[in-house]
Amino acid sequence: MLTLEQIKEKIKAGLPGAEVEILDPRKDGVHIKVIVTFAGFEGKPLLQQHRMVYQTLKEELKEKVHALGIETKVRYDG
């Protein structure tokens, strides 16, 4: 089973420069919520932002993660 830290690192690797927070309200490691703040979301609709996050975890979502909630935020640099 993937650890929360491994999930965080996979998202960060797929979205370089992103800030990632992971919440595990049930403390079961499979019903998780990720909060991703990423400058690359700027100008993109919410659905596309969520797809970008899902893409980084495509393999994990097939088997290891049962439920994934996503919250995205645009990080403005400068």
N, C-alpha and C positions, 0 to 999 in steps of 0.2 A: 504494500500500500504506500502511496505517495505521501510524504509528510507535507505539512502546510508550508514549511520553508522551501521544499522542492517546488511546490506549485508557485510560490512567490518568485523564485529564481527563474522558472520557465517563462513566466509572464515578463519579467524584467529582461530576459534574454531576447524575447520576441519583440519587445517594445523598448528598445534601448533608451535610457534616460527616464523611464517611467518610475513613479513612486507607487508602491503597491502595499496595501494593507489587507490582511486577511482576517476575517471574523469566522469563528466556529461556534455559533450559539448553542448547538446541541452537544458540543464537545465530542463529536463522533468522527470527525475528519472526512466525512462524505457529504454533509449538508453545509456548504460553506458559502460565504459571501466575500467577494473581492471588491475593493475600492481602488480604482486605478486612476491616477492623475498623470496625464501625459500631454506634452505640448503637441504631439502629432494628431491629437483629436480635433484641434482647432479647425473650424469650418466644415467638419464632418457631421452628418446627422447621427442621432443617438444610435440608431440601428447599426450603422456602419462602425461606430465606436465599439459597440458590443461584439460585433463580428470580428473585429481586430483582436479583441481579448480572447474570444472563443478559439480563434485560429492558433493562438499560442499554446492552447491546451487540447488541441484536436484529438490526439491519441488518448490522453488521460480521461477525456469525457466519454470515451467509448466504454470504458470498464471501471475506472477507479473512482470517479467522482459521481455521486448519485444526483446531487442537486447543487447547482451553482447560481448564485445571485450575483449580478454585476451592477456596480455603480461606477460611472465614469465621470471624470472632471477634466476640464482643459486646464493645463498649467500654462500660464502666461509668463514667459521669460522677459525680463527687461523692465 
